[in-house]
Structures are given as structure tokens and as C-alpha cells.
Amino acid sequence: AQPQFFDTIAYRPTTLSQTAMAPPKFADIGKAARDILGDDFPIGKKLTLKTKANNGVDFKVEGTNVQGKGVNAFIETKFNHSSGVSVKEKWTTGNVVSTEFKVPNKPLKGLTLSLNSDCSPQAGLIGLAVKGDFKNDQAAVDFKATSAGAATVSGTFAFKDWVFGASGSFKGASLGGTALAVGYSKDDLQVATSVVNGENVKGSVFRKANNDVDVGILFSWNRSSNESGIAVGCKAKLDDTTTVKAKIDKNLVLGLSYTQSLRKGVTFCLSATTNTNRLASDDHKLGAHLTLSA
């Protein structure tokens, strides 16, 4: 007889929500599987503080201390006006100040425009960027143009259970790179694949086994080098406050994660990454992330 855990994955499917919504942006195709293997695996010590002032300004402070790399931190404020316009400012320990002005649904419904700037006290203005996102029930388009002359444009189109996407980057009048992607979502299954510059093939599979268990698979192949990769991950909700994760790749690097909601507004995440091929080495990493919200 199979263990109960595998019985759960194999025989208790739960369908995903079928609520009609706009297709994902190009960068978000296959995101569900990537989140399982990428999120909740901190490296080093990380602290995040979030709060909201009485006047509606959101504050966020985050710092990460990785051995041998020092402390990287930032403070971020965000204000949302009743008209929908938002202003966000971020100051990092690298002494860079980033400012974003975002205007939704102007001049078209579904269109969001934003102006981003980066500057530092020593160098002055570092760069400017204009971004735009448009979406409706059938399509999503986003673009970005920078003061350095670089630009990216991408779009997706939904047809029934399928989503198709394309992206291109430009430097002046020259085409810098292209990418194509296709995704399929039906009930408890999401499958996606993409081709970047005709060379790198990437794919993902996401399966919602039931309300408590999600499974993700990522794979890749490079046509020039013929190198391939694969990683498998699983997320399990033990109860209303506890989540565990596990992942492993083709090099037998094992990742484990434990996330606990200690109380309202307090979450603690502990993770470990181990190279099972070299257990006696110092390749292993530990991480902890404490999040305080008020």
C-alpha cells in the first residue's frame, strides 16, 4: 500500500478557481510552479517590518545579513491617494533613492502608467524609466522604456484554457532578445513552456493536489550546450498557521522550509539547503526570516 502522503497527491484532486480574469503578464506565465521552488527559502538572516500610519502611508523596512556579504537593507514608503494615484519611495543601504509615481486607469480603463527614477546624493540622477501595463479579460500588455535607450515590450493573449505570450527587448533600433511562451490551465493543473532567443527552453508544471498540497516541477534545456536541468518541489499546509516546503534539483541539492504564523502579524520562516552529494562539505546554507506587521 502507498503511504498516506502519496495517496493524498494521487487521489484527492481539487480544482482551481475558474473565476474569469485577465490573463497573466508574460513574466508571470508559469509563476505558480516557480513560487513553490523559489519562495520561503531565505539565505542568511532576514527581518521585515511593515506598518501603516493613520494618514494611510505604508512603511516597510527590510534587512538581510548574509555571512561574508554584510547587511543589505532598505526603507520604503507608499502613499495611495483617493484618486488611485500612488507614490512609492525606497532608500537602500547602497545610498540609492528610487521613486515611483503610478496612475491607474488613465487615459484608458485597464491601463496603468508609472514613472520611475533612481538617484543618489553623490551621482545625482542615475536613470529614468516609463512603464505601462494594460489588461482586460482577453489580453495583457506591458512595456518599459529607460533613459539609457533600452526598451522591453511583452504581451499575452488568452483563448479558452490557453495563454500565449511574446516578449522583445530593444537597445535603440536594435533587437536585443526575444521570448515566446505558452501556458495551459485546467482544473487542478497548470503547464507552461517558453523559448528564449531560440536557445533556452524552460518549462513548468503546477499541480494542486488538494486544498493543502501543491506540487511544482521546473525543467530547462539549452540547445547550444545541450545542458538540461530539473527541480521538483512540494508545499504542504499542516494547519491554519503552519506550512512546510521541500525541493530537490538534478544535482541533489535539497531544500527544506518551515513557516509558522506565531500570532497575528508575526510570521517566522526557517530554511535549510543541503548538497546531499557533499554532506561533509560547507556547501550547506541556513536561513531565517522574521516578518512583523502592524
N, C-alpha and C positions, 0 to 999 in steps of 0.2 A: 504494500500500500504506500501511496505517496505521502510525504509529510504534509501536515495541515497547511503550511505556508504555501506550498506549491498547488495544493487543492484550491486555495484562495485565488491564486493567479489564474488558474486554468478554468475554473468552473463557476466563477461568480462575476460575470461581466456587468458593468454598469455603464449606461450610455451617457455621453457628454451632452451638455445642453444644446438644444437645437434652435435657440433663440436667434432670429435673424440679426445680423450685424455686419458692419463693414469688413471687407477682407483685411488681413494683417498687412502692415507695411512690409516692403521687401526684406528688410533686415530681420523681421520677426517671423518669417516663414521657417518652421522647424524649431521655434523658440521653446516650445513645451518640453521637448526632449533635452535641449541644451541646458535649460534651467535645472533639470534633475541632476545633471552631472556637474554643473558649474556653481550653483548657489549653495550656500551653507557649508562651504569648505574653506573657512578663513585660514590664513597663514600668519603666524605671529599673534600679537595681542592687539585687539581692536575694540574701541569704545565709541559708541554712538549715542549722542544726546539729542532729543527732539522735544520742542515745546512750542506753544503758541501763545503770543501775548494777547491781552484784552483788546487791542486795536486790530487784531486779525493778522499780524505779522508772524509768519512761521520762522522759527530758528532751528538750525541743525548744526551741531558740532561733531566732527568725527576725526579720530586719530588712530593711526596704525603704527605699531612698533615691531619691525621685523629685525631679527638679530643680524648684525653686520650692515644694516641699511639705515639705521636711525629711525626717527619718527617723522611720518608724513601726516599732516593734518590740515583741516580746513574748517572755516566757519561760513555758514550760508544763511542768508535771509531771503524770504519770499513774501511778497505782498500781493494779494488779489483784490483788485478794485471791483466794485459792484457792477461796473460795465463789462467785466470779463477780462479787462487788460491786467496782465501780471508783470511784476518787476522782480527779478531774482539777481542777487549779488553774492559772489563767492570769493573768499580771500584765502589763499593757500599758504602753507609754510614756505613754499618756493617764492613767496612775495609776488604772486600774480593775482590780479583782481579781475574777475570775469563778471560781466553784467549782461543780463538778457531782458529784453522787452518783448512781450508776446501779446499779440492781438488776435483773438479768435473770431471766426465768422465774419470777417471783413476783408474785402468788399463782397465776398460770396459766402453763403451758408456752407459750412463744412471746410472752409479754408482758414488755416491758422498761419499767420506770418510772424516772424520773430527776427530781431536784430541782436546779434551777439558781438561783444567786444572784449578783448583781453588787453590788459595793460599792466605795467609795473612802475613803481616810483623811479627806478633807475633808467629804464629803457623807454618809458612813455608808452605810447600805443604800440602793441605787438601785432594785433590783427583784428580785422572786422569780418563778420560773416552774416549773410542774409539767408534765412531758412524759410521754407514753406511746406505745409502739409495740407493736402486736400483729400477728403474721403467721403464716399456715400455708400449705399448698400451694395454697389457692384464693383467699385474701383477705389484705389488709394494711390496717390501720387505724392512724392516728396522730393525736394531739391535743396541744394545748398551751394552758395557761391561765396568765395572768400576774396579778401582784398589782395591775396597773393596770385590771383588769376586762376585758381583751381575751382572746379565745379563738379558736382555729382547730381545725377537725376535718376530716379528709380520709380517704378510703378508696378501695381498688381491689379489683376482683374479676376473676379470670381465668377464661376459658372457652375451652378449646382453645388456638388461637393468638392469641386476643384478650385484651386487658385493658381494663377500663372503670373510670373513676375520677371522683370528685366531691369538691369541697372547698368549705368555707364558713368565713367569718370573722365574728366577732361582737364587738360592743362593748356590754357589758351585755346587755340583752334585744334589741338591735337587730342586724339582719343587715347586716354591713358589705360583703360581697362574696361572689361565687360563682364557681366554675370547674368546667367539665366537660372530660373528656379521654377519648380512646380511642386504643389502640395495637394494632398488629398486628406479629407477629414470626414469620417462617417462613424456615427455611434461612439464606440469606445476606442477608436483607432485614428491616429494621425501619422501620415507618412509624407516625407518631403525629401527632395534632392535638388542639388544645384551644381552648376558648372561655372567655374571662374576662369576667365581668359582662355577657355578651351583646354585647360591643363588640369586644374584641380577639381575633382569630383567629390562632393560631400553629400551625405545623406543622413536621415534621422528617422527613427520610429518611436512613437509615443503610444503607450497602451495604458488606459485607465482600467485596471483590473476590477476594482470596486471603489466604493467611496473612501477607502482607507489606503489603497495601494496603487501607486503609479510606477510604471516601468519605462525607461528610456534607453535607446540604443543610438550611438553615433558611429558612423564609419566614413572613411575617406580614402581616396586613391589619387596619386599623381601620375599623369600619363608619361611625363618625361623620365622620372626616376623609377617608375613602377613601384613606388613605395605605397603601402597601404596601412591603415590604422582602424582600430575598432575599440569602442568602450561601451560598457553596459552599466547601467545604474538603476537603483530602485529607491523609492521613497515610501515609507510606511508610517501611517498615523496611528500611534499606540493608544492615545486617548485625546481628549479635547485640548490638552496642554503639552503633549509630547510627540515629537516627530523624530524618526531616525532615517538615515540615508546610508547607502553603501554603493560603491562604484569600483570598477576594475577595468584596466585597459589591456592592450595586447602585450605590453611589457610587464604585466603582472604587478603594476603599481596599484595598490589597494587604498581606497579612501573610505573613511568612516566618519559619520557626523551624527551628533545628538543635539537636538534643540528643545529647550524646555521654557515654557512660559511660567515664570516663577510667581507672578501676580500681574494684575492689570498694569500694562505699561512697562513691564520688566521682562526681557527675554534674554536667555543665555544660550550660546551655541558653543559646543566643544567639538573639535575635529582632529583627526589624525590621518596622515598619509604615509604609507609604508611601502617600500620597494621590497616585495617578497622574494625577489631574486637575489637581493643583497641584504639579508637580515642583519649581518654583522657590521654593515657599513653605517655611515652617519647621514644617509640619504633621507632618513625619515623626518617628517615635519609634524609639529603640533600647532594648533591654533585655537584661540578663544575669542569670542565676540559677545560683548555685553551691550544690550540696547536698552536705554532708558527713555521713555516717552511720558510726557505730562501735558 
